[in-house]
Amino acid sequence: MKITATLNEIVSLNLEDRIQLVQAIWDSIAAEQAYPELTEAQKQELDNRIKDHEINPDNTMTWEEIKASIKK
């Protein structure tokens, strides 16, 4: 596969088609359950977030609250 030619073809697609392509690619990766190994730093960050949530379970935001805060 000529990756450069493929990328050039992808760039020529409209935005909606490119988004659909990315979703299809991601779905194919997820279907294989081929997830990269986490780095030690990523594992530590996840552990920290879990601990924080266990200590402060009510310190959360809904997706709607997050979107609203971003739009401000």
mmCIF file of the N, C-alpha and C atoms, coordinates in Angstrom:
data_MODEL
# 
_entry.id   MODEL 
# 
loop_
_atom_site.group_PDB 
_atom_site.id 
_atom_site.type_symbol 
_atom_site.label_atom_id 
_atom_site.label_alt_id 
_atom_site.label_comp_id 
_atom_site.label_asym_id 
_atom_site.label_entity_id 
_atom_site.label_seq_id 
_atom_site.pdbx_PDB_ins_code 
_atom_site.Cartn_x 
_atom_site.Cartn_y 
_atom_site.Cartn_z 
_atom_site.occupancy 
_atom_site.B_iso_or_equiv 
_atom_site.pdbx_formal_charge 
_atom_site.auth_seq_id 
_atom_site.auth_comp_id 
_atom_site.auth_asym_id 
_atom_site.auth_atom_id 
_atom_site.pdbx_PDB_model_num 
ATOM 1   N N  . MET A 1 1  ? 0.840   -1.179 0.000  1.00 0.00 ? 1  MET A N  1 
ATOM 2   C CA . MET A 1 1  ? 0.000   0.000  0.000  1.00 0.00 ? 1  MET A CA 1 
ATOM 3   C C  . MET A 1 1  ? 0.885   1.242  0.000  1.00 0.00 ? 1  MET A C  1 
ATOM 4   N N  . LYS A 1 2  ? 0.563   2.148  -0.849 1.00 0.00 ? 2  LYS A N  1 
ATOM 5   C CA . LYS A 1 2  ? 1.284   3.414  -0.923 1.00 0.00 ? 2  LYS A CA 1 
ATOM 6   C C  . LYS A 1 2  ? 0.610   4.398  0.025  1.00 0.00 ? 2  LYS A C  1 
ATOM 7   N N  . ILE A 1 3  ? 1.154   4.530  1.227  1.00 0.00 ? 3  ILE A N  1 
ATOM 8   C CA . ILE A 1 3  ? 0.517   5.331  2.257  1.00 0.00 ? 3  ILE A CA 1 
ATOM 9   C C  . ILE A 1 3  ? 0.395   6.797  1.864  1.00 0.00 ? 3  ILE A C  1 
ATOM 10  N N  . THR A 1 4  ? 1.396   7.346  1.196  1.00 0.00 ? 4  THR A N  1 
ATOM 11  C CA . THR A 1 4  ? 1.342   8.751  0.793  1.00 0.00 ? 4  THR A CA 1 
ATOM 12  C C  . THR A 1 4  ? 0.207   8.990  -0.189 1.00 0.00 ? 4  THR A C  1 
ATOM 13  N N  . ALA A 1 5  ? 0.057   8.111  -1.167 1.00 0.00 ? 5  ALA A N  1 
ATOM 14  C CA . ALA A 1 5  ? -1.034  8.241  -2.136 1.00 0.00 ? 5  ALA A CA 1 
ATOM 15  C C  . ALA A 1 5  ? -2.379  8.103  -1.442 1.00 0.00 ? 5  ALA A C  1 
ATOM 16  N N  . THR A 1 6  ? -2.462  7.174  -0.511 1.00 0.00 ? 6  THR A N  1 
ATOM 17  C CA . THR A 1 6  ? -3.711  6.977  0.228  1.00 0.00 ? 6  THR A CA 1 
ATOM 18  C C  . THR A 1 6  ? -4.036  8.206  1.052  1.00 0.00 ? 6  THR A C  1 
ATOM 19  N N  . LEU A 1 7  ? -3.047  8.765  1.731  1.00 0.00 ? 7  LEU A N  1 
ATOM 20  C CA . LEU A 1 7  ? -3.274  9.968  2.527  1.00 0.00 ? 7  LEU A CA 1 
ATOM 21  C C  . LEU A 1 7  ? -3.699  11.149 1.659  1.00 0.00 ? 7  LEU A C  1 
ATOM 22  N N  . ASN A 1 8  ? -3.085  11.279 0.503  1.00 0.00 ? 8  ASN A N  1 
ATOM 23  C CA . ASN A 1 8  ? -3.476  12.358 -0.413 1.00 0.00 ? 8  ASN A CA 1 
ATOM 24  C C  . ASN A 1 8  ? -4.924  12.201 -0.856 1.00 0.00 ? 8  ASN A C  1 
ATOM 25  N N  . GLU A 1 9  ? -5.331  10.971 -1.077 1.00 0.00 ? 9  GLU A N  1 
ATOM 26  C CA . GLU A 1 9  ? -6.719  10.717 -1.469 1.00 0.00 ? 9  GLU A CA 1 
ATOM 27  C C  . GLU A 1 9  ? -7.669  11.032 -0.308 1.00 0.00 ? 9  GLU A C  1 
ATOM 28  N N  . ILE A 1 10 ? -7.259  10.657 0.888  1.00 0.00 ? 10 ILE A N  1 
ATOM 29  C CA . ILE A 1 10 ? -8.094  10.926 2.067  1.00 0.00 ? 10 ILE A CA 1 
ATOM 30  C C  . ILE A 1 10 ? -8.269  12.421 2.277  1.00 0.00 ? 10 ILE A C  1 
ATOM 31  N N  . VAL A 1 11 ? -7.193  13.183 2.141  1.00 0.00 ? 11 VAL A N  1 
ATOM 32  C CA . VAL A 1 11 ? -7.252  14.632 2.340  1.00 0.00 ? 11 VAL A CA 1 
ATOM 33  C C  . VAL A 1 11 ? -8.220  15.285 1.349  1.00 0.00 ? 11 VAL A C  1 
ATOM 34  N N  . SER A 1 12 ? -8.376  14.686 0.197  1.00 0.00 ? 12 SER A N  1 
ATOM 35  C CA . SER A 1 12 ? -9.276  15.264 -0.806 1.00 0.00 ? 12 SER A CA 1 
ATOM 36  C C  . SER A 1 12 ? -10.752 15.018 -0.486 1.00 0.00 ? 12 SER A C  1 
ATOM 37  N N  . LEU A 1 13 ? -11.039 14.139 0.467  1.00 0.00 ? 13 LEU A N  1 
ATOM 38  C CA . LEU A 1 13 ? -12.428 13.885 0.854  1.00 0.00 ? 13 LEU A CA 1 
ATOM 39  C C  . LEU A 1 13 ? -12.981 15.064 1.639  1.00 0.00 ? 13 LEU A C  1 
ATOM 40  N N  . ASN A 1 14 ? -14.309 15.207 1.630  1.00 0.00 ? 14 ASN A N  1 
ATOM 41  C CA . ASN A 1 14 ? -14.897 16.270 2.445  1.00 0.00 ? 14 ASN A CA 1 
ATOM 42  C C  . ASN A 1 14 ? -14.831 15.859 3.911  1.00 0.00 ? 14 ASN A C  1 
ATOM 43  N N  . LEU A 1 15 ? -15.068 16.802 4.791  1.00 0.00 ? 15 LEU A N  1 
ATOM 44  C CA . LEU A 1 15 ? -14.918 16.596 6.224  1.00 0.00 ? 15 LEU A CA 1 
ATOM 45  C C  . LEU A 1 15 ? -15.782 15.443 6.733  1.00 0.00 ? 15 LEU A C  1 
ATOM 46  N N  . GLU A 1 16 ? -17.025 15.405 6.324  1.00 0.00 ? 16 GLU A N  1 
ATOM 47  C CA . GLU A 1 16 ? -17.932 14.347 6.785  1.00 0.00 ? 16 GLU A CA 1 
ATOM 48  C C  . GLU A 1 16 ? -17.412 12.960 6.391  1.00 0.00 ? 16 GLU A C  1 
ATOM 49  N N  . ASP A 1 17 ? -16.941 12.830 5.164  1.00 0.00 ? 17 ASP A N  1 
ATOM 50  C CA . ASP A 1 17 ? -16.412 11.535 4.719  1.00 0.00 ? 17 ASP A CA 1 
ATOM 51  C C  . ASP A 1 17 ? -15.147 11.147 5.478  1.00 0.00 ? 17 ASP A C  1 
ATOM 52  N N  . ARG A 1 18 ? -14.293 12.132 5.779  1.00 0.00 ? 18 ARG A N  1 
ATOM 53  C CA . ARG A 1 18 ? -13.078 11.834 6.543  1.00 0.00 ? 18 ARG A CA 1 
ATOM 54  C C  . ARG A 1 18 ? -13.424 11.379 7.958  1.00 0.00 ? 18 ARG A C  1 
ATOM 55  N N  . ILE A 1 19 ? -14.421 12.019 8.567  1.00 0.00 ? 19 ILE A N  1 
ATOM 56  C CA . ILE A 1 19 ? -14.849 11.611 9.905  1.00 0.00 ? 19 ILE A CA 1 
ATOM 57  C C  . ILE A 1 19 ? -15.403 10.195 9.871  1.00 0.00 ? 19 ILE A C  1 
ATOM 58  N N  . GLN A 1 20 ? -16.198 9.883  8.871  1.00 0.00 ? 20 GLN A N  1 
ATOM 59  C CA . GLN A 1 20 ? -16.730 8.528  8.738  1.00 0.00 ? 20 GLN A CA 1 
ATOM 60  C C  . GLN A 1 20 ? -15.597 7.516  8.554  1.00 0.00 ? 20 GLN A C  1 
ATOM 61  N N  . LEU A 1 21 ? -14.590 7.889  7.804  1.00 0.00 ? 21 LEU A N  1 
ATOM 62  C CA . LEU A 1 21 ? -13.442 7.004  7.585  1.00 0.00 ? 21 LEU A CA 1 
ATOM 63  C C  . LEU A 1 21 ? -12.691 6.751  8.898  1.00 0.00 ? 21 LEU A C  1 
ATOM 64  N N  . VAL A 1 22 ? -12.463 7.812  9.655  1.00 0.00 ? 22 VAL A N  1 
ATOM 65  C CA . VAL A 1 22 ? -11.785 7.660  10.945 1.00 0.00 ? 22 VAL A CA 1 
ATOM 66  C C  . VAL A 1 22 ? -12.596 6.758  11.867 1.00 0.00 ? 22 VAL A C  1 
ATOM 67  N N  . GLN A 1 23 ? -13.902 6.948  11.889 1.00 0.00 ? 23 GLN A N  1 
ATOM 68  C CA . GLN A 1 23 ? -14.749 6.103  12.731 1.00 0.00 ? 23 GLN A CA 1 
ATOM 69  C C  . GLN A 1 23 ? -14.667 4.643  12.292 1.00 0.00 ? 23 GLN A C  1 
ATOM 70  N N  . ALA A 1 24 ? -14.674 4.411  10.997 1.00 0.00 ? 24 ALA A N  1 
ATOM 71  C CA . ALA A 1 24 ? -14.585 3.039  10.482 1.00 0.00 ? 24 ALA A CA 1 
ATOM 72  C C  . ALA A 1 24 ? -13.241 2.409  10.837 1.00 0.00 ? 24 ALA A C  1 
ATOM 73  N N  . ILE A 1 25 ? -12.175 3.184  10.725 1.00 0.00 ? 25 ILE A N  1 
ATOM 74  C CA . ILE A 1 25 ? -10.848 2.675  11.084 1.00 0.00 ? 25 ILE A CA 1 
ATOM 75  C C  . ILE A 1 25 ? -10.799 2.352  12.574 1.00 0.00 ? 25 ILE A C  1 
ATOM 76  N N  . TRP A 1 26 ? -11.304 3.270  13.403 1.00 0.00 ? 26 TRP A N  1 
ATOM 77  C CA . TRP A 1 26 ? -11.289 3.039  14.843 1.00 0.00 ? 26 TRP A CA 1 
ATOM 78  C C  . TRP A 1 26 ? -12.122 1.811  15.202 1.00 0.00 ? 26 TRP A C  1 
ATOM 79  N N  . ASP A 1 27 ? -13.285 1.664  14.582 1.00 0.00 ? 27 ASP A N  1 
ATOM 80  C CA . ASP A 1 27 ? -14.131 0.493  14.835 1.00 0.00 ? 27 ASP A CA 1 
ATOM 81  C C  . ASP A 1 27 ? -13.410 -0.798 14.467 1.00 0.00 ? 27 ASP A C  1 
ATOM 82  N N  . SER A 1 28 ? -12.645 -0.776 13.374 1.00 0.00 ? 28 SER A N  1 
ATOM 83  C CA . SER A 1 28 ? -11.924 -1.980 12.971 1.00 0.00 ? 28 SER A CA 1 
ATOM 84  C C  . SER A 1 28 ? -10.806 -2.318 13.957 1.00 0.00 ? 28 SER A C  1 
ATOM 85  N N  . ILE A 1 29 ? -10.178 -1.303 14.517 1.00 0.00 ? 29 ILE A N  1 
ATOM 86  C CA . ILE A 1 29 ? -9.150  -1.527 15.537 1.00 0.00 ? 29 ILE A CA 1 
ATOM 87  C C  . ILE A 1 29 ? -9.785  -2.080 16.810 1.00 0.00 ? 29 ILE A C  1 
ATOM 88  N N  . ALA A 1 30 ? -10.889 -1.475 17.222 1.00 0.00 ? 30 ALA A N  1 
ATOM 89  C CA . ALA A 1 30 ? -11.575 -1.925 18.434 1.00 0.00 ? 30 ALA A CA 1 
ATOM 90  C C  . ALA A 1 30 ? -12.077 -3.352 18.286 1.00 0.00 ? 30 ALA A C  1 
ATOM 91  N N  . ALA A 1 31 ? -12.516 -3.713 17.092 1.00 0.00 ? 31 ALA A N  1 
ATOM 92  C CA . ALA A 1 31 ? -13.022 -5.070 16.858 1.00 0.00 ? 31 ALA A CA 1 
ATOM 93  C C  . ALA A 1 31 ? -11.922 -6.105 17.052 1.00 0.00 ? 31 ALA A C  1 
ATOM 94  N N  . GLU A 1 32 ? -10.702 -5.743 16.760 1.00 0.00 ? 32 GLU A N  1 
ATOM 95  C CA . GLU A 1 32 ? -9.567  -6.648 16.946 1.00 0.00 ? 32 GLU A CA 1 
ATOM 96  C C  . GLU A 1 32 ? -9.074  -6.642 18.388 1.00 0.00 ? 32 GLU A C  1 
ATOM 97  N N  . GLN A 1 33 ? -9.580  -5.707 19.167 1.00 0.00 ? 33 GLN A N  1 
ATOM 98  C CA . GLN A 1 33 ? -9.135  -5.512 20.541 1.00 0.00 ? 33 GLN A CA 1 
ATOM 99  C C  . GLN A 1 33 ? -7.620  -5.433 20.609 1.00 0.00 ? 33 GLN A C  1 
ATOM 100 N N  . ALA A 1 34 ? -7.070  -4.682 19.679 1.00 0.00 ? 34 ALA A N  1 
ATOM 101 C CA . ALA A 1 34 ? -5.624  -4.475 19.616 1.00 0.00 ? 34 ALA A CA 1 
ATOM 102 C C  . ALA A 1 34 ? -5.308  -3.129 20.259 1.00 0.00 ? 34 ALA A C  1 
ATOM 103 N N  . TYR A 1 35 ? -5.152  -3.136 21.567 1.00 0.00 ? 35 TYR A N  1 
ATOM 104 C CA . TYR A 1 35 ? -4.892  -1.904 22.289 1.00 0.00 ? 35 TYR A CA 1 
ATOM 105 C C  . TYR A 1 35 ? -3.415  -1.834 22.659 1.00 0.00 ? 35 TYR A C  1 
ATOM 106 N N  . PRO A 1 36 ? -2.800  -0.697 22.441 1.00 0.00 ? 36 PRO A N  1 
ATOM 107 C CA . PRO A 1 36 ? -1.391  -0.570 22.794 1.00 0.00 ? 36 PRO A CA 1 
ATOM 108 C C  . PRO A 1 36 ? -1.221  -0.629 24.312 1.00 0.00 ? 36 PRO A C  1 
ATOM 109 N N  . GLU A 1 37 ? -0.065  -1.063 24.735 1.00 0.00 ? 37 GLU A N  1 
ATOM 110 C CA . GLU A 1 37 ? 0.246   -1.103 26.162 1.00 0.00 ? 37 GLU A CA 1 
ATOM 111 C C  . GLU A 1 37 ? 0.332   0.330  26.689 1.00 0.00 ? 37 GLU A C  1 
ATOM 112 N N  . LEU A 1 38 ? -0.154  0.521  27.901 1.00 0.00 ? 38 LEU A N  1 
ATOM 113 C CA . LEU A 1 38 ? -0.033  1.828  28.532 1.00 0.00 ? 38 LEU A CA 1 
ATOM 114 C C  . LEU A 1 38 ? 1.387   2.016  29.038 1.00 0.00 ? 38 LEU A C  1 
ATOM 115 N N  . THR A 1 39 ? 1.830   3.256  29.006 1.00 0.00 ? 39 THR A N  1 
ATOM 116 C CA . THR A 1 39 ? 3.127   3.566  29.589 1.00 0.00 ? 39 THR A CA 1 
ATOM 117 C C  . THR A 1 39 ? 2.975   3.582  31.111 1.00 0.00 ? 39 THR A C  1 
ATOM 118 N N  . GLU A 1 40 ? 4.075   3.544  31.815 1.00 0.00 ? 40 GLU A N  1 
ATOM 119 C CA . GLU A 1 40 ? 4.021   3.615  33.277 1.00 0.00 ? 40 GLU A CA 1 
ATOM 120 C C  . GLU A 1 40 ? 3.381   4.926  33.728 1.00 0.00 ? 40 GLU A C  1 
ATOM 121 N N  . ALA A 1 41 ? 3.679   6.013  33.028 1.00 0.00 ? 41 ALA A N  1 
ATOM 122 C CA . ALA A 1 41 ? 3.097   7.310  33.374 1.00 0.00 ? 41 ALA A CA 1 
ATOM 123 C C  . ALA A 1 41 ? 1.579   7.288  33.191 1.00 0.00 ? 41 ALA A C  1 
ATOM 124 N N  . GLN A 1 42 ? 1.101   6.659  32.124 1.00 0.00 ? 42 GLN A N  1 
ATOM 125 C CA . GLN A 1 42 ? -0.338  6.554  31.895 1.00 0.00 ? 42 GLN A CA 1 
ATOM 126 C C  . GLN A 1 42 ? -1.007  5.697  32.963 1.00 0.00 ? 42 GLN A C  1 
ATOM 127 N N  . LYS A 1 43 ? -0.362  4.592  33.326 1.00 0.00 ? 43 LYS A N  1 
ATOM 128 C CA . LYS A 1 43 ? -0.903  3.734  34.386 1.00 0.00 ? 43 LYS A CA 1 
ATOM 129 C C  . LYS A 1 43 ? -0.981  4.499  35.705 1.00 0.00 ? 43 LYS A C  1 
ATOM 130 N N  . GLN A 1 44 ? 0.058   5.254  36.015 1.00 0.00 ? 44 GLN A N  1 
ATOM 131 C CA . GLN A 1 44 ? 0.074   6.033  37.247 1.00 0.00 ? 44 GLN A CA 1 
ATOM 132 C C  . GLN A 1 44 ? -1.026  7.084  37.249 1.00 0.00 ? 44 GLN A C  1 
ATOM 133 N N  . GLU A 1 45 ? -1.220  7.737  36.107 1.00 0.00 ? 45 GLU A N  1 
ATOM 134 C CA . GLU A 1 45 ? -2.274  8.754  36.005 1.00 0.00 ? 45 GLU A CA 1 
ATOM 135 C C  . GLU A 1 45 ? -3.648  8.131  36.219 1.00 0.00 ? 45 GLU A C  1 
ATOM 136 N N  . LEU A 1 46 ? -3.889  6.978  35.625 1.00 0.00 ? 46 LEU A N  1 
ATOM 137 C CA . LEU A 1 46 ? -5.166  6.288  35.831 1.00 0.00 ? 46 LEU A CA 1 
ATOM 138 C C  . LEU A 1 46 ? -5.349  5.903  37.300 1.00 0.00 ? 46 LEU A C  1 
ATOM 139 N N  . ASP A 1 47 ? -4.293  5.380  37.922 1.00 0.00 ? 47 ASP A N  1 
ATOM 140 C CA . ASP A 1 47 ? -4.364  5.035  39.345 1.00 0.00 ? 47 ASP A CA 1 
ATOM 141 C C  . ASP A 1 47 ? -4.690  6.258  40.197 1.00 0.00 ? 47 ASP A C  1 
ATOM 142 N N  . ASN A 1 48 ? -4.048  7.393  39.877 1.00 0.00 ? 48 ASN A N  1 
ATOM 143 C CA . ASN A 1 48 ? -4.310  8.632  40.616 1.00 0.00 ? 48 ASN A CA 1 
ATOM 144 C C  . ASN A 1 48 ? -5.758  9.077  40.459 1.00 0.00 ? 48 ASN A C  1 
ATOM 145 N N  . ARG A 1 49 ? -6.278  8.973  39.262 1.00 0.00 ? 49 ARG A N  1 
ATOM 146 C CA . ARG A 1 49 ? -7.663  9.384  39.022 1.00 0.00 ? 49 ARG A CA 1 
ATOM 147 C C  . ARG A 1 49 ? -8.652  8.470  39.736 1.00 0.00 ? 49 ARG A C  1 
ATOM 148 N N  . ILE A 1 50 ? -8.363  7.184  39.763 1.00 0.00 ? 50 ILE A N  1 
ATOM 149 C CA . ILE A 1 50 ? -9.231  6.240  40.475 1.00 0.00 ? 50 ILE A CA 1 
ATOM 150 C C  . ILE A 1 50 ? -9.215  6.559  41.967 1.00 0.00 ? 50 ILE A C  1 
ATOM 151 N N  . LYS A 1 51 ? -8.025  6.773  42.528 1.00 0.00 ? 51 LYS A N  1 
ATOM 152 C CA . LYS A 1 51 ? -7.913  7.108  43.956 1.00 0.00 ? 51 LYS A CA 1 
ATOM 153 C C  . LYS A 1 51 ? -8.669  8.390  44.270 1.00 0.00 ? 51 LYS A C  1 
ATOM 154 N N  . ASP A 1 52 ? -8.508  9.407  43.407 1.00 0.00 ? 52 ASP A N  1 
ATOM 155 C CA . ASP A 1 52 ? -9.202  10.674 43.613 1.00 0.00 ? 52 ASP A CA 1 
ATOM 156 C C  . ASP A 1 52 ? -10.712 10.466 43.591 1.00 0.00 ? 52 ASP A C  1 
ATOM 157 N N  . HIS A 1 53 ? -11.183 9.658  42.685 1.00 0.00 ? 53 HIS A N  1 
ATOM 158 C CA . HIS A 1 53 ? -12.626 9.404  42.606 1.00 0.00 ? 53 HIS A CA 1 
ATOM 159 C C  . HIS A 1 53 ? -13.115 8.655  43.848 1.00 0.00 ? 53 HIS A C  1 
ATOM 160 N N  . GLU A 1 54 ? -12.320 7.708  44.333 1.00 0.00 ? 54 GLU A N  1 
ATOM 161 C CA . GLU A 1 54 ? -12.707 6.971  45.540 1.00 0.00 ? 54 GLU A CA 1 
ATOM 162 C C  . GLU A 1 54 ? -12.775 7.891  46.753 1.00 0.00 ? 54 GLU A C  1 
ATOM 163 N N  . ILE A 1 55 ? -11.875 8.866  46.822 1.00 0.00 ? 55 ILE A N  1 
ATOM 164 C CA . ILE A 1 55 ? -11.864 9.817  47.933 1.00 0.00 ? 55 ILE A CA 1 
ATOM 165 C C  . ILE A 1 55 ? -12.983 10.844 47.790 1.00 0.00 ? 55 ILE A C  1 
ATOM 166 N N  . ASN A 1 56 ? -13.245 11.284 46.559 1.00 0.00 ? 56 ASN A N  1 
ATOM 167 C CA . ASN A 1 56 ? -14.240 12.329 46.276 1.00 0.00 ? 56 ASN A CA 1 
ATOM 168 C C  . ASN A 1 56 ? -15.249 11.852 45.234 1.00 0.00 ? 56 ASN A C  1 
ATOM 169 N N  . PRO A 1 57 ? -16.087 10.867 45.561 1.00 0.00 ? 57 PRO A N  1 
ATOM 170 C CA . PRO A 1 57 ? -16.983 10.307 44.545 1.00 0.00 ? 57 PRO A CA 1 
ATOM 171 C C  . PRO A 1 57 ? -18.014 11.300 43.989 1.00 0.00 ? 57 PRO A C  1 
ATOM 172 N N  . ASP A 1 58 ? -18.287 12.360 44.747 1.00 0.00 ? 58 ASP A N  1 
ATOM 173 C CA . ASP A 1 58 ? -19.270 13.344 44.273 1.00 0.00 ? 58 ASP A CA 1 
ATOM 174 C C  . ASP A 1 58 ? -18.643 14.459 43.449 1.00 0.00 ? 58 ASP A C  1 
ATOM 175 N N  . ASN A 1 59 ? -17.333 14.446 43.318 1.00 0.00 ? 59 ASN A N  1 
ATOM 176 C CA . ASN A 1 59 ? -16.634 15.469 42.551 1.00 0.00 ? 59 ASN A CA 1 
ATOM 177 C C  . ASN A 1 59 ? -16.602 15.058 41.078 1.00 0.00 ? 59 ASN A C  1 
ATOM 178 N N  . THR A 1 60 ? -17.764 15.101 40.457 1.00 0.00 ? 60 THR A N  1 
ATOM 179 C CA . THR A 1 60 ? -17.896 14.693 39.058 1.00 0.00 ? 60 THR A CA 1 
ATOM 180 C C  . THR A 1 60 ? -18.702 15.723 38.291 1.00 0.00 ? 60 THR A C  1 
ATOM 181 N N  . MET A 1 61 ? -18.632 15.623 36.975 1.00 0.00 ? 61 MET A N  1 
ATOM 182 C CA . MET A 1 61 ? -19.423 16.483 36.089 1.00 0.00 ? 61 MET A CA 1 
ATOM 183 C C  . MET A 1 61 ? -20.070 15.608 35.027 1.00 0.00 ? 61 MET A C  1 
ATOM 184 N N  . THR A 1 62 ? -21.286 15.975 34.658 1.00 0.00 ? 62 THR A N  1 
ATOM 185 C CA . THR A 1 62 ? -21.934 15.269 33.564 1.00 0.00 ? 62 THR A CA 1 
ATOM 186 C C  . THR A 1 62 ? -21.339 15.763 32.255 1.00 0.00 ? 62 THR A C  1 
ATOM 187 N N  . TRP A 1 63 ? -21.578 15.010 31.195 1.00 0.00 ? 63 TRP A N  1 
ATOM 188 C CA . TRP A 1 63 ? -21.102 15.426 29.874 1.00 0.00 ? 63 TRP A CA 1 
ATOM 189 C C  . TRP A 1 63 ? -21.715 16.773 29.499 1.00 0.00 ? 63 TRP A C  1 
ATOM 190 N N  . GLU A 1 64 ? -22.977 16.974 29.845 1.00 0.00 ? 64 GLU A N  1 
ATOM 191 C CA . GLU A 1 64 ? -23.637 18.253 29.544 1.00 0.00 ? 64 GLU A CA 1 
ATOM 192 C C  . GLU A 1 64 ? -22.955 19.400 30.281 1.00 0.00 ? 64 GLU A C  1 
ATOM 193 N N  . GLU A 1 65 ? -22.566 19.190 31.536 1.00 0.00 ? 65 GLU A N  1 
ATOM 194 C CA . GLU A 1 65 ? -21.862 20.227 32.293 1.00 0.00 ? 65 GLU A CA 1 
ATOM 195 C C  . GLU A 1 65 ? -20.499 20.531 31.679 1.00 0.00 ? 65 GLU A C  1 
ATOM 196 N N  . ILE A 1 66 ? -19.816 19.502 31.239 1.00 0.00 ? 66 ILE A N  1 
ATOM 197 C CA . ILE A 1 66 ? -18.507 19.689 30.608 1.00 0.00 ? 66 ILE A CA 1 
ATOM 198 C C  . ILE A 1 66 ? -18.653 20.496 29.324 1.00 0.00 ? 66 ILE A C  1 
ATOM 199 N N  . LYS A 1 67 ? -19.614 20.126 28.491 1.00 0.00 ? 67 LYS A N  1 
ATOM 200 C CA . LYS A 1 67 ? -19.822 20.870 27.233 1.00 0.00 ? 67 LYS A CA 1 
ATOM 201 C C  . LYS A 1 67 ? -20.155 22.321 27.516 1.00 0.00 ? 67 LYS A C  1 
ATOM 202 N N  . ALA A 1 68 ? -21.022 22.551 28.505 1.00 0.00 ? 68 ALA A N  1 
ATOM 203 C CA . ALA A 1 68 ? -21.414 23.922 28.834 1.00 0.00 ? 68 ALA A CA 1 
ATOM 204 C C  . ALA A 1 68 ? -20.212 24.735 29.318 1.00 0.00 ? 68 ALA A C  1 
ATOM 205 N N  . SER A 1 69 ? -19.327 24.124 30.117 1.00 0.00 ? 69 SER A N  1 
ATOM 206 C CA . SER A 1 69 ? -18.161 24.852 30.619 1.00 0.00 ? 69 SER A CA 1 
ATOM 207 C C  . SER A 1 69 ? -17.181 25.177 29.496 1.00 0.00 ? 69 SER A C  1 
ATOM 208 N N  . ILE A 1 70 ? -17.099 24.306 28.514 1.00 0.00 ? 70 ILE A N  1 
ATOM 209 C CA . ILE A 1 70 ? -16.218 24.544 27.372 1.00 0.00 ? 70 ILE A CA 1 
ATOM 210 C C  . ILE A 1 70 ? -16.727 25.708 26.526 1.00 0.00 ? 70 ILE A C  1 
ATOM 211 N N  . LYS A 1 71 ? -18.038 25.797 26.389 1.00 0.00 ? 71 LYS A N  1 
ATOM 212 C CA . LYS A 1 71 ? -18.637 26.834 25.545 1.00 0.00 ? 71 LYS A CA 1 
ATOM 213 C C  . LYS A 1 71 ? -18.567 28.218 26.173 1.00 0.00 ? 71 LYS A C  1 
ATOM 214 N N  . LYS A 1 72 ? -18.301 28.291 27.485 1.00 0.00 ? 72 LYS A N  1 
ATOM 215 C CA . LYS A 1 72 ? -18.247 29.600 28.165 1.00 0.00 ? 72 LYS A CA 1 
ATOM 216 C C  . LYS A 1 72 ? -17.031 30.397 27.756 1.00 0.00 ? 72 LYS A C  1 
# 
